[in-house]
Amino acid sequence: MINKVLIANRGEIAVRIIRACRNMGLRSVAVYSKEDSAALHVKLADQRICIGEGPAKNSYLNMDSIIQAAININADAIHPGFGFLSENSEFARRCAAAGIVFIGPSPEVIDRMGNKSQARNTMMQAGVPVVPGTKEPVYDAEEGRRIADSIGYPVIIKASSGGGGKGMRVAESGEDFEEAFNKAQRESANAFGDDTMYIEKYIVDPRHVEVQIIADSFGNVVALGDRDCSVQRNHQKMIEESPSPAISAEIRKKMNEYAILAAKTVGYTNAGTIEFIVSPQGEFYFMEMNTRIQVEHGVTEMVTGTDLIIEQIRIAAGEKLSFTQEDIIPRGHAIECRINAEIPEMNFMPCPGKVTHIHLPGGNGVRVDTALYEGYTIPSEYDSMIAKIIVHAPNREAALQKMRTALDEMVITGVQTNLDFQFQILRNPVFVEGKADTGFIEKLMQIK
């Protein structure tokens, strides 16, 4: 039984989880840093406890403080949200050792799928298509160069423990490989404490399409359709939509089947995402698995009529999925825009500060996930995402118009945001026609 859930996160995802707990009749516990003492998730939770101050390493990444807080406050479970400790297998193990339910997959699965080299090998063995590349870890630039020469350029060098675009470089030729490899490896060591790299064939002008899956501990695995996440800045997603405008019904069916196969192969439980890269010719390859709830889970909820956070908690409590694959019939089209406190013209530089006024859009089929309120001061220590606007309509054209209306209505003063930039994207012919690839933002910024 789960009666009290500690949320080991902050911002809009913490608020989202608190609301799901309320809808289930469960008590919620907010942990917070001193900088977040006035945050909305702290105000909304049934109980709250301070776990440190300053950078995340002293608070939201402090395993000792979080687990001790859960013990002190008699929490039955911990929901990690996304980011921070959500894909940390050691944290999941320590929760189990303390008798606390970790709302996510097992530590063994996190290890297996969190290491990108191991995940690639696992998928290859299962018969899931993967981008041509290394099967074993690469630690040395000279060795990597020989492998890259055999694969053929361009290649992409990736951190085995990476994420969020860190530890990632493209080498266009053998001449620039060593520099690219060394930069990526140093960044990986600094960001993740791991200098293990792997090398893949770089797919030019690809689309980024992912499939949401959810699985219980009774062997039931359900795919909830695809999301297109191709619009990215600095390898971080800006806009997501479901279904993807870039793939055919045949490819969609195959992707869902492979996503289910991937989850079953590793004995996956709880919510997860299988990410694919799609070439302009329609070939698709497994890229990675995210062993957590995604920022963009809301677009899937809008088209499928599900609540993935509630389902996560139910699964962690030992219950079966409340729906089957046959129950999932995606309807209409959903789009999400991430609203960040940042300055797009200055390479998306973060812009923390006090919110002096805010007005959120509303109406039928409009959802805003945020932790903002008037007078709130956005801290400089954490991610710049401050809100997500999600719209749902019968088709993509109607969803685009609804999102334009929502962006036009939203007002945030006191800090600079990417609202105007998002509005420009929504009116760009390339995006409107559904042809934006992962290099779309870079090309757009160069034009500007």
C-alpha positions, 0 to 999 in steps of 0.5 A, spaced: 500 500 500 502 507 498 499 512 502 504 517 502 509 519 496 515 524 497 516 527 490 524 528 489 523 534 484 521 541 484 518 545 479 512 543 474 513 536 475 513 536 482 506 540 482 504 535 477 505 529 481 502 532 487 496 533 483 496 526 481 496 524 489 491 528 491 486 525 485 488 518 488 487 520 495 494 520 497 498 525 501 504 528 498 511 530 501 515 536 498 522 536 498 525 543 497 532 547 497 532 553 501 532 557 494 525 554 493 522 555 500 517 559 496 516 555 490 509 552 488 510 545 490 512 547 497 505 550 498 501 545 495 504 539 498 501 536 504 507 536 508 514 539 506 521 538 508 528 542 506 533 538 504 539 543 503 541 549 499 544 552 493 546 547 487 542 541 486 548 537 488 547 539 495 539 538 495 535 535 489 541 530 488 543 529 495 541 522 496 542 522 503 538 528 505 532 525 501 532 518 503 532 521 510 527 526 509 522 520 507 524 516 513 523 521 518 516 523 515 514 516 514 513 516 506 511 509 503 514 511 496 518 516 492 517 519 485 523 522 482 519 525 476 524 527 471 532 529 471 535 529 478 535 522 480 530 519 476 535 515 472 540 513 478 540 506 479 544 507 486 538 512 488 533 506 486 537 501 490 538 505 496 530 507 496 529 499 496 534 498 502 530 503 506 524 500 505 521 505 500 518 504 494 521 507 488 516 509 483 520 507 476 523 501 474 528 496 477 535 498 478 538 493 474 533 495 468 536 502 469 543 500 469 542 496 463 538 501 459 541 507 462 548 505 459 547 507 452 552 502 449 549 496 453 542 498 451 544 498 444 547 491 444 541 489 448 536 492 442 541 489 437 540 482 440 533 483 441 532 484 433 530 492 434 534 496 429 539 500 431 544 505 428 550 502 425 556 503 430 560 500 436 558 494 440 563 495 445 565 502 449 571 506 446 576 510 451 581 512 446 581 517 440 586 513 436 581 507 437 575 511 435 578 514 429 579 507 426 572 505 428 569 511 425 573 510 418 570 503 418 563 506 419 564 512 414 563 519 416 559 523 418 559 520 425 557 522 432 560 521 438 556 520 444 557 519 452 555 512 454 552 515 460 550 522 457 543 526 456 541 533 455 546 533 449 552 533 454 558 529 451 556 529 444 560 531 438 559 530 430 565 529 426 565 530 419 571 527 417 577 523 420 581 530 420 576 533 426 575 526 429 580 527 435 578 534 437 571 532 437 572 525 441 576 529 446 571 534 447 566 530 448 570 525 452 572 531 457 565 533 457 562 526 459 567 526 465 565 532 467 558 532 467 557 524 469 563 522 472 564 517 466 569 517 460 566 511 456 564 513 449 561 510 443 560 512 436 555 511 431 553 513 424 551 520 424 544 520 420 543 527 416 537 531 417 534 526 421 527 526 425 527 524 433 520 520 434 519 516 440 514 511 443 511 512 450 510 505 453 508 503 460 508 496 463 506 493 470 509 487 474 504 482 471 507 482 464 503 487 461 506 492 456 502 497 452 505 502 447 501 509 447 503 512 441 509 516 438 511 523 439 515 527 434 521 531 438 525 534 432 524 541 434 530 542 439 535 547 441 542 545 443 540 538 443 534 539 448 527 539 446 523 545 445 516 542 441 513 536 441 507 533 438 503 527 437 502 523 432 508 525 428 507 528 422 513 525 419 512 517 419 507 513 415 501 509 418 506 503 417 512 505 420 508 507 426 505 500 427 512 498 426 515 503 431 510 501 437 511 493 436 519 494 437 517 499 443 513 493 446 519 488 444 524 493 447 520 493 454 519 486 454 526 484 452 529 488 459 523 486 463 521 493 464 516 496 469 513 503 470 513 508 464 518 509 459 520 511 452 523 508 446 527 513 442 528 513 435 532 517 430 528 517 423 532 518 416 529 522 411 528 516 407 523 513 412 528 508 415 528 508 423 533 506 428 533 505 436 537 511 439 536 510 447 531 508 452 529 513 457 527 510 464 522 515 467 517 519 465 518 524 460 517 532 460 513 531 454 508 526 457 502 530 457 501 530 449 500 523 450 495 523 455 491 528 451 491 524 445 490 517 449 485 520 455 490 517 460 494 519 466 501 517 466 503 519 473 497 516 476 498 509 472 506 510 475 503 510 482 498 504 481 504 500 478 509 501 483 503 499 488 503 492 485 497 493 481 495 491 474 495 497 468 488 499 468 488 499 460 490 494 455 493 495 448 486 495 445 483 500 449 489 505 447 486 509 441 489 515 440 484 521 438 486 528 434 493 531 435 496 534 441 502 539 441 507 542 447 511 548 447 516 548 452 516 555 455 523 557 458 526 563 462 531 565 457 534 569 451 533 566 444 538 571 441 543 570 446 544 562 445 538 561 449 542 564 455 537 563 462 534 569 464 532 568 472 528 573 476 522 575 479 515 574 475 512 581 476 505 579 472 503 572 469 497 570 465 496 563 463 492 561 457 485 557 457 479 554 454 477 547 451 483 543 449 488 547 453 493 545 458 498 549 462 503 545 467 507 550 471 509 552 478 509 560 476 505 565 480 505 572 480 511 575 485 515 568 484 522 569 483 525 564 478 532 561 481 538 561 477 541 554 480 536 550 476 533 549 469 530 554 465 524 551 463 518 554 467 512 552 463 509 547 458 503 549 454 499 543 451 493 543 446 489 538 443 485 539 437 481 534 432 487 535 427 494 538 426 492 544 423 487 546 428 492 544 434 497 549 430 492 554 430 490 553 438 497 553 440 498 560 436 492 563 440 495 560 447 502 563 446 499 569 444 494 570 450 500 568 455 503 573 458 509 573 463 513 579 465 519 581 469 523 576 466 525 574 458 522 568 455 522 564 449 514 565 448 515 570 442 520 565 439 515 559 440 510 563 436 515 564 430 516 557 430 509 556 430 508 560 423 514 558 420 512 554 413 517 549 414 514 547 421 507 548 419 508 543 413 511 538 418 518 538 415 522 540 421 528 536 422 533 536 428 537 541 425 531 546 424 532 551 430 540 552 428 538 553 420 532 558 423 537 562 427 542 562 422 537 565 417 535 570 422 
